[in-house]
Amino acid sequence: MNRYEDQLDFNQIRTWPLAGRHNLVTLENMADPDKDRSPDWNPPGLDDLVERLRAARAGASPIIWSLGAHVIKNGLSRYLIDLVRHGWITHLSGNGAVSIHDFELAMIGGTSEDVPTAIEDGSFGMWEETGKHMNLAIRQGWQAGLGYGEAIAAYIDRHPDLFPHRAINVAWQAARQGIPATYHIALGTDIIHQHPDVDFAAIGGASGIDFRKMCVSVSRLDGGAFLNFGSSVIGPEVFLKALSIARNLGYPTYRITTANFDLIDLGDYHQPLGYDDPLYYYRPRKNIVNRPVSRGGKGYHFTVDHKVSIPALHARLVGSGQEAAQHG
C-alpha cells in the first residue's frame, strides 16, 4: 500500500499575493521608544525584578527573553531591538508565529491579517510571498548548517531589496548585535506550514539547532534571568527542557530569576494547586515561575498587557538618567 495515498496534495494549495491583504499592524502604528510616553506602571515586585536584571547584566549573566506572537503584533519590535542594543537582552526566543510577523514587517511593512473572515473561505494564511521566502530561507539555512533564526537573518541580509524595512526585523537586528534569536517550532502551527513549498525536515532540523542554542544559554543562566512575555506553551516547555538538560549535565543553574508577563491573573501564584483548578494547567505558572526556582532564585508573575510591561521595563532599564532616578 502506498503510504502517501491518504495525504492531501499540498502542491494544489492556492495562495494569494500579500499586496491585496489588509494588515492590522503597520510601521505607522507600531510603538516607538523615542516618541511614546512610558506607561506609569510599577506593581509590587517590579523594583526587585529590575534590580535583579541590573545585577545579571553587571555580572555578564544571560538575560533571556521568551516571546509570544502578540509582542510583535502589539507593535513592540522597536523596544525589543533597543533593549538588545543596550545589552538588556542576550537571547531572544519565540514560537514560529513570532518569526512570521517579524518577517512580514521587514518585507512589506505590515503584518497580521483578519483571521475570522479569512478562515471562512480557506484563504487564511495562504500568502504566497511569506510562505515562499520563509521556507526558502529556512531550507537554505538548514542546508548550510544554520538554525532557524540565523537562517532567516542571513536570508534577509542576502536580499536587501526584498526587505526594505529590515531595520525593524528583530531576528536580523539580533544577528547584527551577535546574540541568538531562536525559534522553537511545533509543526503544523504556522501559516508557512500550509504553503506548497513547505519543507518539514528543514524546519525541524533548523529548529533543532535553535533548541541546542537555547540549551547553551540556559546552561549559563546562574545569576541570570529568564523572562516570558505571552508564550503560554512553547516558551515554558522549551525552557523547562533546556533547564533539565543543563542541570543533568552538571551546570549550576540555581541562582536564577524568572518572570512571566501575561493577562491571566494567577492570584497567589506560589501556592500549590490541585488538579481540579484550571490554573494548574497553565504552563508558565509551573514551568517558569515556580519549578525552576525551587532550589534558589526567585520567580514572579505580572498580570499586564505587553503594551504596558515592555515599554515600562524599557524605561527602567534603558531610559535616561532622570527616568532611572525617578524610579529609584
Secondary structure by P-SEA (a helix, b strand, c coil): ccccccccccccbbbbbcccccccccccccccccccccccccccaaaaaaaaaaaaaaacccbbbbbccccccccaaaaaaaaaaaccccbbbbcaaaaaaaaaaacccccccccccccccccccccaaaaaaaaaaaaaaaaacccaaaaaaaaaaacccccccccccaaaaaaaacccbbbbbccccccccccccccaaaaaaaaaaaaaaaaaaaaaccccbbbbcccccaaaaaaaaaaaaaaaaccccccbbbbbbccccccccccccccccccccccccccccccccccbbbbbbbbcccccaaaaaaaaacccaaaaaaac
